Each structure stands twice: as structure tokens, then as C-alpha cells.
């Protein structure tokens, strides 16, 4: 309630847009119709049938664009979650446009002065006031350093942090209300989705983090001339500003018009450079679409804009390799163990049904050569299987899946004879060999021994605390027995019905006694006094109270 009062204007905007695009029934069900003005309440369609002409995915897409930066980013994140939402909706959300009207140069220069400690004219040799690109979170400008380097300066839009914070607070409240009213909201664990989104958008707004990831890949590819990553200029960067090499190159569409480029070579380098990022460096570009790639003579490739980055640690790399190997070898148990390790499994998962789904998946790809398999189809099938069983795949894996699907689309245009899985096979073998190498095994053994030693040292202390709690009677045991709960509920109903019958019987006996007394005149002292009426009223009132309590419990 405090949030709604504090952000009342923004709440009204969001609720109004929800009603506009046919989600008025949700506003009604969660009890937020009072946020609409009286004329809007009278004109609103709360049935959910007002805009059936558009598909649901399209309505959500338009709604996100109208609600601004936070919701655009939320839609873009959900477009990656094919394990959570239907593919048709995900396809629509991928079309979200993140282009807005740029803020005036004066506001941008104030941020530069505040963050870098001096005016833009002092910090840079030149700073172009014309904006190269304006997105919902940041704007990009061209500049030149005093040492001569041409750079691009990515600057966070003014007050965007406050806008995002307000919207996330409102989203958290709305999702909480939805989960109270709809089973599907609880099934999709919307609270967890908003929490994940909150962390993701804050990381994307932190340009120090983006700079570190860009710098890591810059160093990783530094000795390979065919792959170019922009250099980070840390002296001219902060949490709100990121200054990078300005890279000029040929766009993807021009590769088909210039005979100087060898498209097959570029396709192979694209695949290998991406696999190097994900399976060797452990940091990969999360959105390798044509707008984030540039090309140079000699078939060189440049990656730009590392705002969306995935992280894969060593264990995650092995899990991804195991997933592909399990499919190729037809090993259902390996698939099950791998997904169990990498994903969030629901407590009520039916292992038998899930393994049956994995066997269907395995049979589809078993013994088929790598070059005949499309990785996009494999990833789509895995996501569909996990979604069917309410299994949540971690964000970095879904981002990897989406990036590979995007990459496969580019490769098929450059040379449709190249298979990503075929080129990935050596990386899988390398990961397996690394996992069984003496160095890895000895490191793992040392870590396990260290954990065992640390945990063993804590056992006496934990045991002493447990015994103390037991001695003082502070230990509580919680048990969940669904069948016992059902039995107790039935016993409750039986007891309530017996109580009801006893009260009726008592009511009948009392009334009978009073009637007989009145008939034979055995209580002359009460003559002329409406004893029968008063007694009947009191007993009737008690009966109603008990009956109300029983019916309210829902166990009659």
C-alpha cells in the first residue's frame, strides 16, 4: 500500500495501459480498478475481450513499448526465456524496438562533468554533440581523445536509475498480487523472474561491469588478428560512462555485395570465435546479431556492444558439453543428471515422466551426424521439454541458447553447409579431456578435502547447539504429510457435523421442555413472561454462531 501511494502516478499509467491492451480482467481480479479515474473505470473493458483482433504476444509487445525503458528491457529478457513462455510470444518480444528520443546534449555533458570531474571540452579533444544512437538506457556519442584516439562514449541517460527502481518496485507488487490470484503466475514463478530481471538490468546499467567483460575478451583475443574487440579507456570511464575504441567496418549486409570477402571463412571464424568465448574464456557476447558485428578486409570480424554478456564457469561449460554429448550418445541418464545439475527442478517433478520425455528427445538425435543437426532445433527441443516439466533453466544457459540460435541464422545465410555442432565437437572433446586431466582432478580433490575439513570442524559446534536447543525445548520439527492433512480435514468435517447435530438435539430438547412447562403450567412464577420466545431466540442465536463458524472453516 505504501508503494502504491508513493508511486500513485506511475501505478495509474501502468494500470491504464494494461486495460488498454485487453488485460483489464487482471486489473479487476487483483483489486486495482480504484487506480483508474471514474471515467476510465466506466469506459474500461474488464472482460479481456476488447482487443482480441491482435495476438497476445503483439499486445504485450506494444504494451512494453508504451510503458518505456524498464518494460522494454523486461520484454527483451523474456524473449530469451523460451523455457518459460510460448515461442509465439517470445518471437513477438524479440521485435521490441529500443530506440527513443535523445536527451539534450546539455544533460549529457553535465553527467560527463559529474562523473569525470571536468567538462567534456576539457576531457576530450573533441566531442560530437550529435548522438550516434539513443536507446532506453544509454546514448552513444563520438569523441576524440587528446592522445589522438577516436572513441565512442556510452553514457547512461539522466535519472534512468530512479525510473527503473520505481518500475521494479511496482512490478514486484503486481507480481505478488498475480501470484495470489492465478495458478499460472505461481507455476511460472513470476516473483523469481522479476527478481532475476532486477539483477540483470542493474548489471546492464553498470558500465564498470560491461567494461570489465569487454576488457577480458579484448585481452583474450589480443594475439589473434582476425578477431577485433574494442579497447576500454578506463581513465574516461565510470559506472555511468564507458569509453571504447571507435571501430569503423563493413556491415553484415555488405558482405554479399563485395567479392573481397570469403563468406565461408567468415562463417567459420564467427562460430569458432563465439565458441572460444563461451567454452574457453567463459565470457560470451549475448547478442551476436548483425548490428553488433563489423567486418574488415582479410575476413576480420569485430564484436561491439557488450551490454548483454553471458558468463559460463568451468562447471557450466562441462554441463553444456554433457548435454550435447548425452543427446548424441543417446544417454538418457546423462541427460537427466546434467539437467538436474544445471537447472532448478520443481519439488513435485515426476522423474519417470521427465525421463520418458528425455528418451523421446534422445531418439530424435541419436546416431545422427553433427553436420545434419541444427543447433537451434536442438536448443528449442530442450527448452520445450524443460518447460513442459516446469524446470527453470538458468539465465546464462538460456542466453547461450538464444545467442547460438542467432548465430546459426547468420551462418546459414553466409554458408548453409557449415554446422555449428560439427565445429563445436573438438571443443567438447577438449572439455572432457580437461575434466579428467590430473591437474583438474587434483584441484577438485583439494577443494573437496578443504570443504570436508571446514565442515568437519563445524560439526562439534553445530552438534552442541542442536543438543542445547533440544534440552531447552526450542527445537521444532516440521513435517509435510499430504495424506494426513486430508485425513484430518475429513475428521474435522465429521466433528463439525456431530457438533451441529448435538446442538440441534439440545435445541429440540430445550424447546420441548419449555413447551411442556408452558402447557401444564408448572412454572406459574413465569406466567405472563415470554419465556418461550426469549429462550428460542437465545438458542437460535447460539445455533447461528456455531453454524457460521463451521461454514466459515469450509469443513462441513
Secondary structure, DSSP 8 states (H G I E B T S, - for coil): -HHHHHTHHHHHHHHHHHHHTT-HHHHHHTT-GGGS-HHHHHH---SS-TTTTS-HHHHHHHHHHHH-HHHHHHHHHHHT-TTTS-HHHHHHHTT---------HHHHHHHHHHHHSS-HHHHSSEEEEEEEEE-SSEEEEEEE-TTS-EEEEEEE-TTHHHHHHHHHHHHHHHHHHHHHH-HHHHHTTHHHHHHHHHHHHHHHT-HHHHHHHHHHHHHHTTT-TTEEE--B-GGG--SSEEEEE----B-GGGGGT-TTS-HHHHHHHHHHHHHHIIIIISEEES---GGGEEEETTTEEEE---SSEEE--HHHHHHHHHHHHHHHHT-HHHHHHHHHHHEE--TT--HHHHHHHHHHHHHHHTT--GGG--HHHHHHHHHHHHHHTT-EE-HHHHHHHHHHHHHHHHHHHH-TT--HHHHHHHHHHHHHHHHTSHHHHHHHHHHHHHHHHHHHHHHHHHHHHHHHHHHHT--------HHHHHHHHHHHHHHHHHHHHHHHHHHHHHHHHHHHHHHHT--GGGTTS-HHHHHHHHHHHHHHHHHHHHHHHT--
